[in-house]
Every structure is written in structure tokens, then in C-alpha cells.
Amino acid sequence: MRLFRPILVLAALCALSAAAVAATPAVGAAAPDFQLTTIDGKSFSLSSEAKSHKAVVVMFISTQCPYSNAYNDRMRDMASAYASKGVLFVGINSNKNENSATASSHAKAHGHTFPIMKDPGNKVADLYDAQHTPTVYVVDPQGKVRYEGRIDENYEDPAGVTSPDLKNALDSLLAGKPVAKTVTKAFGCSIKRV
């Protein structure tokens, strides 16, 4: 009996710890709101931006990850193409080993004019349970998650993309249609947490 009680206590603590870990917000559920400061010093609030856009694409990105960097041009081009349609792209850098100066110079070098923010202490990455760069979430004007996952399936060859998942999700949302594929498996480098 004495041995059983510590095991029971340990099991209960493990269960509580597991429950405290954030889970990816479900598609259709409220996107976790956050406020951060962009690398150029402006305040950013997801809830405010979602209300004033047809969609907000929240992208967890990196300056050092080859997978994230393979999408630099696609992120830039999609952000530019969808801006005129009322869609705001934002980049969040949650990696502890990439500072604001590095993120800023990386953005300039790759023509990223969309808002980019550092995520001190990985708080936003933890809210979203984001594990890889790049991982994207599409948030609608009501603040609900409508898509979560990858940009597309082919980081190596933009011309060889056969499943442009983020584009398809945005096009469906903008057309007032249901998003056919709401979740895809993101791939890339792990987010370097504190």
C-alpha cells in the first residue's frame, strides 16, 4: 500500500502537467489572441487586426531554418498578392537564438514587408502549440481559426507544388466557401524554445 500511494500521486501530477500543456487551437475555435511589438516598434493585436481584415495569416517563421527560408519568396509574394484582397500576413519568430536585429535584417534581405514580431519566451508559440517553422494559421474576422498547417507540400521546388494548401484555404475563405482541407501537417525545423 505504501508503494501504491506515491505511484498514484506521481500519476496524478503527470496528468495535471499534461493537461496544462497547450493544445493546437481547433479549426473553428477561437484563435488565441496575443499582443506583440513588431520588429519596427509598432503594437500588434491579433483580435484588432482580424476584425479589420478578411483574414490574418499567422506564420511561425525562422531566419536560420532552411525549410522556413525555402518559403521566403512564397511568403513575400503571397503576402503581396493577398494584401489587395484584405488579407494580412504576419510573421512570428519564436526562436530564442534569433534576436530582433537578425529578424529585421532577414526581413529586409528577403523583401518581407509584412509585420514581423519576436515572441519573447515563446508565449505565442505555446498558445498555438506551434512546433515547426514554417507553420501557418488562418484567422477569420470573427477571430476563429480556419486553417492550420503548411504553406504547401514542396519546399524544394515552388514550380512543382501540387497542393497549395494555404492558397486554397485563403481562396475558399475569400469566396465564402468552406475550406476543404482545414488541417495539414506542417514540417520544418523545431522552434527553439527557452
N, C-alpha and C positions, 0 to 999 in steps of 0.2 A: 504494500500500500504506500509506503514511503517513497518508493521509486516511481510509482504511478503519478503522484501529485506533481512533482517537478516537470515530468513529461507533459502533463496536462497544461500546466502553466506556460511552458515553452510553446506548445501548440497554439494556445490562445494568443500569445504575443505575436507569433508568426502570422496568424490570421488577421490580427489587427494591423500589423505592418503592411500586409498585402493589400488590405482594404484602403489604407492611406495613400497608396501609390496611385497616381493619376492614371486615368484611362483615356484613350483617344476619344474625343467627343464624337458621339454617334451622328451619322448623317441624319439631318432633320432636327437635331437637338441644337440648343443654343451654343454658339461658339464662345469659348471663354473670352471674356473681354480683357483687354490689357491697355495700359498706357505706358508708352516709352518715349524716349527722346531720339530723334533721328540723328544720324552722324553729322548733319549740318545744323544741329541745335534746335530743331523745331519739335513742338509737342505733337504726339500722335496718339489718338484714341481709336481703337478698332470700332467701338459702338458708334461713335460720331461719323467716322468715315463710311461705315456700312450704310448708315441712314442716308448719306448724301451721294451714294454711288449705286449702280445697278448690281455690282458685285465687287468684293475685295478679294484678291488672291494673296493669301499669306504664304510666303515662301521661306522655308528654313534653308539658308544658304551658307556657303563657306568660301573663304579666299584661297584655301590650300587644298581642298578636296578635288581630285581630278574628275570625279563624277559631276560635282556641282559646277566646276569650271567648264566642263564639256557643254553645259547648258547656258553659258553666259550669253552667247549671241541669241539663242532662242528666247531667253528671259527678256533681254533687251527688246527684241523685235516684237514679241507678244505684248509686252507692256505698252509699247508704242502703238501697235495696231489696235489694241482694245481700249486705249485711253479715250479715243473719239467715240467709243460705244458706251462710255460711262463706267468702265471697269478700272479699278485702281489695283496695281500690283505693288506689293511691299515686300522687302527682304528683311529677314531677321537672322542675325548672326549670333548664335548662342555658344559658339566655341570659346572656351576660356583662354585658349592660346592664340586668339586673333583679336588684336585690340582695335579701337575705333580708327586710329590713323591708318592701319593696314586695310581695314574695311573701306575707308574713304578713298585711298589711293587705288584700290582694286576696282571700286565702282567707277572712278574716273577713267581708268585704263580700259574698261570694257563698255563704256558708254551707258552705264546704268544711271538713268535719271530718276527712277522711281525711288520713293523713300526707303532708306535702309537704316536699320536700328541695331545696336548691340543689345543683348539680352543679359544684363548682369545677373549672375547667379543662376542662369538657365531657367528663370522662373516661368517665362512664356513657353519655352520648350517643354517644361514639366507640365504646365497646364494642358498642353496639347498632346503630351506623351510622344512628341516628335523624337525619333531615334536617328534619322539619317538626313544627310544633305545630298541632294535636294529632296524635300518633302513639301507638298503644297496642300493648302486647304482653301476652298472657295466658300466665301461667306456672302449670303444674300442681304438685301436691305433690312430684313427683319432680324438680322443677326444669327441666322441659322446656317449650319454647315451643310453645303450641298454637294461637295466633292472632297475627297481626301485621297492622297497618294502621289503618284509620279506625274511628271510632265508628259512623258511618252515612254515607250519601251526601248528606245535605241539611242543611248548616249553617244555611241561611237560615230554614227552616220546620220545627220539630220535628213539627208535625202532618202534614206532607207526606212524612215518611220512609217509603220503600217498601223499604229494605234496611237493617234494624237489625243490621248485621254483628256488632258487639261483643256485643249481647244474644243473638243467635243462637248465637254461639260459646260464650258462657257457659252458655246453657241446654242446649246439646248436651253440653258437658263435664260439667255437673252431673247430667245424666241418664245419664251413662256411655256416650254415643253419640259416634261420630266427628264432628268439626267438619267440616261440609260445605264451607264456604268458609274456608280457613285463612289466606289472604293476600288483602288488598285494598290498593288504592293509597291511601295517606294523602295528604292535601292540607292546605295551610295556609301559615303563614309559615315561612321558613327559620330554623333555630336559629342564633342569633348567637354564633358561636364565638370563642374567644380567639385 
